[in-house]
């Protein structure tokens, strides 16, 4: 199954919520930014301050940001949780959005793989109807979110072009990675 524009949002399968209350499902009427990231990913870390600002800016507009840590380098889930908790405390003391840990990679399987997302950071926007309105980079959110809030983005030509560009770029990255890696 392909996950893209207008697809129903997949389930939330986060094992551990480290910041904010746990979230089991999307609430109709709320727009969600679901950000996949890792502590070792420099662009992911750089995007966190922008996400803090977006959460603050849109907190009264029905937008919630969720961070999902994927690909954390640890031998056990407890080690991953402890490392992530310490990292968040030190590096992002002003964090104002939920952070979950995807140690089993269920969220990766449900979200990243079917959307042709081969790298992180990757941002998804789930609109008020519970459908995917955007898949792309967090640097694009400041431009895209106002358009999603007005309601016309998901079916627009601009949204379709952004999705096609995202898929093409990720297919290119995957080809490059495969060409560099031994069989």
Rosetta silent file (secondary structure, phi, psi, omega in degrees, C-alpha in Angstrom):
SEQUENCE: XXXXXXXXXXXXXXXXXXXXXXXXXXXXXXXXXXXXXXXXXXXXXXXXXXXXXXXXXXXXXXXXXXXXXXXXXXXXXXXXXXXXXXXXXXXXXXXXXXXXXXXXXXXXXXXXXXXXXXXXXXXXXXXXXXXXXXXXXXXXXXXXXXXXXXXXXXXXXXXXXXXXXXXXXXXXXXXXXXXXXXX
SCORE:     score description
SCORE:     0.000 S_00000001
   1 L     0.000  135.073  178.266    0.000    0.000    0.000 S_00000001
   2 L   -91.550  135.708  177.753    1.264    3.477   -0.904 S_00000001
   3 L  -108.400  114.738 -179.176    0.978    6.215    1.701 S_00000001
   4 L  -158.231 -161.531 -179.364    0.562    9.661    0.179 S_00000001
   5 L   -47.743  132.574  175.492   -1.827   12.545   -0.370 S_00000001
   6 L    73.783   -2.646  174.588   -5.365   11.783    0.720 S_00000001
   7 L   -67.777  145.646  170.993   -4.429    8.394    2.230 S_00000001
   8 E   -61.632  140.893  178.850   -5.960    7.715    5.635 S_00000001
   9 L   -64.282  137.664  176.695   -3.340    8.323    8.304 S_00000001
  10 L   -66.492  173.253  176.918   -1.799    5.096    9.606 S_00000001
  11 L   -68.109  160.010  173.205   -2.083    4.013   13.209 S_00000001
  12 L   -98.614  114.301 -177.373    0.114    5.456   15.926 S_00000001
  13 L  -122.437   59.952  179.264    2.271    2.602   17.233 S_00000001
  14 L   -92.718  127.891 -179.394    4.683    4.335   19.595 S_00000001
  15 L   -72.234  -43.488 -172.077    5.983    2.112   22.406 S_00000001
  16 E  -135.345  128.537  172.323    7.124    4.847   24.755 S_00000001
  17 E   -99.918  120.785 -178.236    6.160    8.498   25.043 S_00000001
  18 E   -94.376  -27.174  178.569    8.992   10.442   26.660 S_00000001
  19 E  -135.055  138.637 -179.233    7.468   13.921   26.513 S_00000001
  20 L    77.612  172.524  179.500    3.801   14.876   26.632 S_00000001
  21 L   -75.797  153.721  177.767    0.847   12.588   27.099 S_00000001
  22 L   -65.286  154.669  179.661    0.555    9.379   25.137 S_00000001
  23 L  -133.640  120.322 -178.031   -1.496    9.486   21.959 S_00000001
  24 L   -98.336  -25.208 -179.179   -3.264    6.388   20.682 S_00000001
  25 L  -156.452  163.588  179.473   -5.203    7.906   17.788 S_00000001
  26 L   -82.993  135.946 -179.829   -5.773   11.120   15.888 S_00000001
  27 L   -88.688  124.892  177.423   -8.624   13.325   17.060 S_00000001
  28 L   -55.425  140.536  179.526  -10.921   14.529   14.244 S_00000001
  29 L    94.462  -11.937  178.822  -10.694   18.278   13.748 S_00000001
  30 L  -105.533  141.451  174.302   -7.036   18.489   14.786 S_00000001
  31 E   -97.807  132.080 -178.892   -4.121   18.851   12.366 S_00000001
  32 E  -117.280  135.614  167.904   -1.056   16.809   13.319 S_00000001
  33 E  -102.832  118.887  179.095    2.559   17.209   12.268 S_00000001
  34 E  -109.652  110.768 -173.574    4.268   13.839   12.696 S_00000001
  35 E  -107.877  119.288  176.114    8.032   14.319   12.556 S_00000001
  36 E   -93.939  130.471 -172.312   10.389   11.345   12.216 S_00000001
  37 E  -155.719  176.109  173.944   13.877   12.106   13.512 S_00000001
  38 L  -150.364  154.219 -177.750   16.904   10.777   15.429 S_00000001
  39 L   -66.546  -27.582 -178.311   19.365   12.272   17.899 S_00000001
  40 L   -86.528   -3.705 -175.756   22.352   11.516   15.624 S_00000001
  41 L   -95.033  106.058 -176.879   20.751   13.235   12.586 S_00000001
  42 H   -56.708  -46.353  177.952   22.027   16.838   12.345 S_00000001
  43 H   -63.175  -32.146  178.030   19.203   18.107   10.061 S_00000001
  44 H   -65.045  -46.672 -179.101   16.663   16.485   12.414 S_00000001
  45 H   -63.608  -41.820  178.617   18.142   18.229   15.437 S_00000001
  46 H   -61.112  -34.392 -178.277   18.254   21.552   13.575 S_00000001
  47 H   -72.630  -19.937 -175.084   14.546   21.202   12.737 S_00000001
  48 H   -60.908  -40.398  179.849   13.539   20.789   16.379 S_00000001
  49 H   -65.696  -35.210  175.950   13.730   24.512   17.199 S_00000001
  50 H   -65.972  -38.013  179.001   11.538   25.244   14.164 S_00000001
  51 H   -68.575  -36.943  174.698    9.030   22.640   15.355 S_00000001
  52 H   -59.847  -44.437  179.346    9.006   24.203   18.834 S_00000001
  53 H   -66.181  -41.313  177.675    8.209   27.554   17.172 S_00000001
  54 H   -61.974  -43.394  179.471    5.511   26.015   14.940 S_00000001
  55 H   -60.597  -43.053  179.325    3.854   24.366   17.945 S_00000001
  56 H   -65.526  -46.254 -177.687    3.849   27.680   19.790 S_00000001
  57 H   -61.989  -40.312 -173.072    2.597   29.663   16.783 S_00000001
  58 H  -105.353   11.516 -174.887   -0.255   27.278   15.975 S_00000001
  59 L   -60.111  -27.799  178.770   -1.180   25.998   19.448 S_00000001
  60 L   -98.067    8.512 -179.819   -4.535   27.815   19.301 S_00000001
  61 L  -107.573    9.092  178.624   -5.211   26.795   15.683 S_00000001
  62 L    79.080   31.512  176.195   -5.739   23.105   16.332 S_00000001
  63 E  -114.247  135.174  174.862   -2.256   21.901   15.335 S_00000001
  64 E  -125.545  134.534  176.566   -0.256   19.393   17.352 S_00000001
  65 E   -99.313  135.089  174.939    3.345   18.397   16.696 S_00000001
  66 E  -124.661  128.221  173.712    4.492   14.847   17.455 S_00000001
  67 E  -102.235  133.303  178.687    8.127   13.817   17.265 S_00000001
  68 E  -121.788  111.199  179.353    8.875   10.140   16.677 S_00000001
  69 E   -78.581  121.474  178.509   12.478    9.082   17.311 S_00000001
  70 L  -122.251  158.874  175.484   13.478    6.307   14.894 S_00000001
  71 L    60.152   29.025  176.782   16.762    4.512   14.283 S_00000001
  72 L   -69.514  137.605 -174.723   18.126    5.311   17.741 S_00000001
  73 L   -90.073   99.964  179.500   21.388    3.468   18.271 S_00000001
  74 L  -157.905  152.283 -178.463   21.020    1.332   21.382 S_00000001
  75 L   -77.590  -28.946 -178.410   21.162   -2.357   22.277 S_00000001
  76 L  -134.914  163.441  177.621   17.891   -2.373   24.247 S_00000001
  77 H   -65.074  -36.180  178.496   14.721   -0.351   24.435 S_00000001
  78 H   -64.220  -42.102  177.418   15.640    0.717   27.989 S_00000001
  79 H   -63.203  -43.060  178.938   19.016    1.997   26.810 S_00000001
  80 H   -61.941  -45.563  179.697   17.344    3.850   23.931 S_00000001
  81 H   -61.705  -47.233 -178.447   14.760    5.405   26.262 S_00000001
  82 H   -63.962  -43.451  178.614   17.371    6.482   28.816 S_00000001
  83 H   -63.004  -44.941 -178.983   19.692    7.916   26.159 S_00000001
  84 H   -65.491  -41.885  179.474   16.850    9.771   24.445 S_00000001
  85 H   -61.434  -45.880  179.467   15.499   11.126   27.733 S_00000001
  86 H   -64.681  -41.075 -179.789   18.929   12.445   28.748 S_00000001
  87 H   -62.619  -46.411  179.934   19.509   13.910   25.280 S_00000001
  88 H   -61.618  -42.766 -179.754   16.142   15.725   25.293 S_00000001
  89 H   -61.063  -41.765 -177.860   16.743   17.110   28.792 S_00000001
  90 H   -78.087  -44.869 -168.826   20.146   18.480   27.801 S_00000001
  91 H   -91.889  -28.900 -175.279   19.559   19.619   24.216 S_00000001
  92 L  -133.843   65.427 -177.298   15.911   20.730   24.061 S_00000001
  93 L   -66.005  -21.220 -178.810   14.856   21.988   27.501 S_00000001
  94 L   -96.127   18.290 -177.721   12.110   24.169   25.965 S_00000001
  95 L   -57.278  130.560 -176.873   10.450   21.276   24.112 S_00000001
  96 L  -125.549   20.400  177.492    6.692   21.905   23.859 S_00000001
  97 L  -137.370  163.751 -176.790    5.489   18.920   21.846 S_00000001
  98 E   -68.366  143.740  174.422    5.122   15.174   22.332 S_00000001
  99 E  -129.983  127.401  176.249    8.088   12.884   21.719 S_00000001
 100 E  -120.543  161.384  179.047    7.766    9.141   21.267 S_00000001
 101 E  -113.005  128.248  177.843   10.280    6.355   20.694 S_00000001
 102 L  -108.767   69.448 -177.134    9.849    3.857   17.852 S_00000001
 103 L   -70.166  -35.829 -178.357   12.344    1.215   18.951 S_00000001
 104 L   -81.251   -7.370  179.252   10.508   -1.702   17.288 S_00000001
 105 L    68.659   21.404  175.509   10.245    0.287   14.017 S_00000001
 106 H   -64.218  -42.673  179.161    6.474   -0.227   13.769 S_00000001
 107 H   -64.873  -38.627  176.593    5.973    3.453   12.955 S_00000001
 108 H   -58.964  -45.537 -178.948    8.698    3.214   10.305 S_00000001
 109 H   -65.882  -35.962 -177.685    6.883    0.262    8.720 S_00000001
 110 H   -82.244  -30.725 -171.576    3.508    2.028    8.834 S_00000001
 111 H  -112.700  -60.113 -172.840    4.627    5.521    7.807 S_00000001
 112 H   -69.264  -50.749 -176.289    8.088    5.847    6.272 S_00000001
 113 H   -58.689  -50.996 -177.397    8.297    2.696    4.156 S_00000001
 114 H   -73.255   -7.077  178.092    4.932    3.028    2.349 S_00000001
 115 H  -102.383   10.187 -179.463    5.533    6.743    1.652 S_00000001
 116 L    62.385   28.952 -179.356    8.850    6.112   -0.136 S_00000001
 117 L   -94.569  106.526 -175.081   10.641    7.997    2.645 S_00000001
 118 L   -97.592   -9.555 -178.876   14.160    6.602    2.817 S_00000001
 119 L  -134.895  174.409  174.546   15.734    9.214    5.059 S_00000001
 120 L  -128.353  153.992    5.010   15.088   11.463    7.996 S_00000001
 121 L   -74.720  148.652  173.659   13.977   14.023    8.910 S_00000001
 122 E  -135.455  130.828  178.933   10.600   13.357    7.376 S_00000001
 123 E  -111.757  136.789  171.499    7.442   15.283    8.218 S_00000001
 124 E  -117.023  143.236  170.406    3.879   14.143    7.670 S_00000001
 125 E  -117.394  124.511  175.876    0.864   16.381    8.089 S_00000001
 126 E  -101.902  121.851 -175.165   -2.407   14.701    8.973 S_00000001
 127 L   -81.310 -178.999 -176.030   -5.305   17.037    8.239 S_00000001
 128 L   -61.083  -20.436  179.014   -8.515   17.572   10.202 S_00000001
 129 L   -91.471    3.499 -179.984  -10.137   14.677    8.330 S_00000001
 130 L    78.654   22.245 -179.277   -7.430   12.225    9.396 S_00000001
 131 E  -114.259  152.867  177.894   -5.865   12.077    5.929 S_00000001
 132 E   -69.276  123.758  179.002   -2.304   12.643    4.803 S_00000001
 133 E  -108.675  -17.883 -177.323   -2.012   16.191    3.475 S_00000001
 134 E  -161.580  141.408  168.918    1.776   16.411    3.173 S_00000001
 135 E  -134.841  124.212 -179.088    4.928   14.294    3.241 S_00000001
 136 E   177.988 -151.972 -177.918    8.240   16.101    3.031 S_00000001
 137 L   -91.735  148.454  178.400   10.917   17.992    4.888 S_00000001
 138 H   -62.497  -24.738  178.473   10.302   19.969    8.079 S_00000001
 139 H   -66.452  -15.994  179.627   11.780   23.035    6.358 S_00000001
 140 H   -89.893  -11.405 -172.346    8.690   23.082    4.112 S_00000001
 141 H   -63.613  -38.678 -178.483    6.167   23.170    6.959 S_00000001
 142 H   -59.082  -32.973  178.838    6.125   26.957    7.453 S_00000001
 143 H   -82.170  -38.582 -171.982    4.922   27.326    3.864 S_00000001
 144 H   -81.384  -39.703 -174.444    2.594   24.318    3.761 S_00000001
 145 H   -56.873  -45.183  178.440    0.774   24.499    7.123 S_00000001
 146 H   -59.238  -35.229  179.452   -1.148   27.745    6.447 S_00000001
 147 H   -70.592  -35.453  177.160   -2.392   26.242    3.172 S_00000001
 148 H   -68.197  -40.062 -179.716   -3.485   23.059    4.918 S_00000001
 149 H   -63.401  -30.686  178.649   -5.340   25.074    7.554 S_00000001
 150 H   -77.894  -14.356  171.829   -7.374   26.858    4.871 S_00000001
 151 L    97.383   -8.694 -176.137   -8.494   23.467    3.579 S_00000001
 152 L  -100.622   -4.542 -172.827   -7.575   23.517   -0.096 S_00000001
 153 L   -64.269  -49.803 -168.225   -4.047   22.121   -0.018 S_00000001
 154 L   -54.401  -34.097 -177.626   -4.629   18.358   -0.082 S_00000001
 155 L  -103.703    8.665 -176.475   -6.296   18.339   -3.509 S_00000001
 156 L   -80.153  157.933  174.953   -4.254   21.174   -5.052 S_00000001
 157 H   -63.380  -35.140  178.957   -1.865   20.869   -7.972 S_00000001
 158 H   -62.211  -41.951  178.306    0.857   22.294   -5.718 S_00000001
 159 H   -65.395  -42.454  179.196    0.363   19.441   -3.231 S_00000001
 160 H   -64.280  -39.395  177.994    0.449   16.838   -5.997 S_00000001
 161 H   -66.337  -40.115  178.583    3.649   18.363   -7.405 S_00000001
 162 H   -63.318  -40.550  178.626    5.249   18.382   -3.940 S_00000001
 163 H   -66.073  -43.870  179.272    4.398   14.708   -3.484 S_00000001
 164 H   -61.413  -40.792  178.558    5.793   13.765   -6.909 S_00000001
 165 H   -64.806  -41.317  179.114    8.996   15.678   -6.129 S_00000001
 166 H   -60.818  -48.120 -178.990    9.295   13.939   -2.729 S_00000001
 167 H   -63.516  -45.000 -179.547    8.936   10.475   -4.251 S_00000001
 168 H   -61.600  -43.845 -179.961   11.397   11.236   -7.070 S_00000001
 169 H   -64.265  -42.074 -179.990   14.003   12.604   -4.652 S_00000001
 170 H   -70.289  -35.159  174.778   13.687    9.607   -2.325 S_00000001
 171 H   -64.215  -40.263  176.850   13.906    7.154   -5.218 S_00000001
 172 H   -61.816  -45.838  179.449   17.098    8.922   -6.342 S_00000001
 173 H   -61.690  -42.387 -179.595   18.573    8.712   -2.821 S_00000001
 174 H   -64.013  -41.997  177.037   17.726    5.029   -2.561 S_00000001
 175 H   -60.289  -42.728  179.385   19.392    4.288   -5.929 S_00000001
 176 H   -63.553  -43.389  179.584   22.525    6.135   -4.780 S_00000001
 177 H   -63.860  -42.086  179.169   22.638    4.239   -1.473 S_00000001
 178 H   -65.745  -36.612  179.356   22.225    0.906   -3.223 S_00000001
 179 H   -67.074  -31.104 -179.792   24.960    1.774   -5.722 S_00000001
 180 H   -83.882  -24.611 -174.685   27.374    2.549   -2.856 S_00000001
 181 L   -91.227  141.361  178.348   26.553   -0.476   -0.712 S_00000001
 182 L   -70.776  153.357 -179.932   28.019   -3.902   -1.428 S_00000001
 183 L   -68.555    0.000    0.000   25.638   -6.713   -2.338 S_00000001
